[in-house]
Amino acid sequence: MTKADIVKEISDQTGIDRRTVLATVETFMESIIEAMKEGENVYLRGFGSFVVKHRAEKAARNITKNTTIVIPARKVPIFRPARGFLDDVKNNSEKK
């Protein structure tokens, strides 16, 4: 499912104009991105959490050149689905 599919689905179910729905979805996504850029986590009860996770610095090997490189510490965005969401997906996949 793409963003366009989501916009169409919301528009069809609510009767709201697609342009308005698209603007709302875009603003929603931008809000999540901005919050995570500032290091904030975003919690959507019943859906899941967008969490900023800190990855520590680590050493890695380049096996083709036989050298060691250092991968710097960084922050990565992680999505953790809510338990109900996770259970729904698991139960649906078992039925197929």
Long-range contacts (C-beta under 8 A, 24 or more apart in sequence): 36-77, 39-75, 44-82, 45-82, 46-82, 46-84, 46-85, 47-81, 47-82, 47-85, 48-79, 48-80, 48-81, 48-82, 48-85, 49-79, 49-80, 49-82, 50-77, 50-78, 50-79, 51-77, 51-78, 51-79, 51-80, 52-76, 52-77, 52-78, 53-77, 53-78
